[in-house]
């Protein structure tokens, strides 16, 4: 006697819940750019910025750096050519925008940057005392809406912090480049683009570990010197900081820290995010590394 009742209940359920006519209809209702064929590069979900290297643009969705996303560049050590890879982007910084470098392990070398066309008057170096200050500074720079790009070198960072930074980059439509050790390549990350870097006799070797599209199986070698305004006679773009006291005096470079941290500003006219509220906890005194 229960069988007819069960059939009647099933029929009512199917009548009340609409059934998709096919996978195509389901996918068509999703936001543009959220689904792509595994055999093809995805269409960029937003604006892209040319890398300055045609071979690299051809391997990236949309043909360039994603303008509002977290991008990870992984290397065994700093100074392998990571800043040279970004020189075309940095050199195209608009006059009203800022380039923010947060906790670089080595001092950016101003003459080489200037020779490559990077506007030193729009370059800021932030030297946080603690990991929390680095994350705070990165989010403030992104959400200020005044930066062309943000570069950061975190020593340690968890997935929750990575997700917050990714959301901040998306909201501000500002690219955030995180320079991390190559040992984290196997760890999951919300970054939309991950590239492993290694020195190469002909320039810089790139292996694309993650992108919106098919897996990249072949390494890409870029010749960094031609076409980017660099001078082989100049020292590397990153070099060892010999004196902490003297490092803050390079022409055209400002240093900022959250209020409560010790810092100096080399020029007046600090960017709008410098006056934002800093973390309420007092930083522990220790040497910057």
Secondary structure, 3 states (H helix, E strand, C coil): CHHHHHHHHHHHHHHHCCCCCCHHHHHHCCCCCCCCCCCCCCCCCCCEECCCCHHHHCCCHHHCEECCCEEEEEECCCCCCHHHHHHHHHHCCCCCCEEEEECCCCEECHHHHHHCCCCHHHEEEECCCCHHHHHHHHHHHHHCCCEEEEEECCCCCCHHHHHHHHHHHHHHCCEEEEEEEHHHCCCCCCCCEEEEEEEECCEEEEEEEECCCCCCCCCEEECCCCCCCCCCCCCCCEECCCCHHHHCCCCCEEEECCCCCCCCCCCCCCCHHHHCCCCCCCCCCCCCC
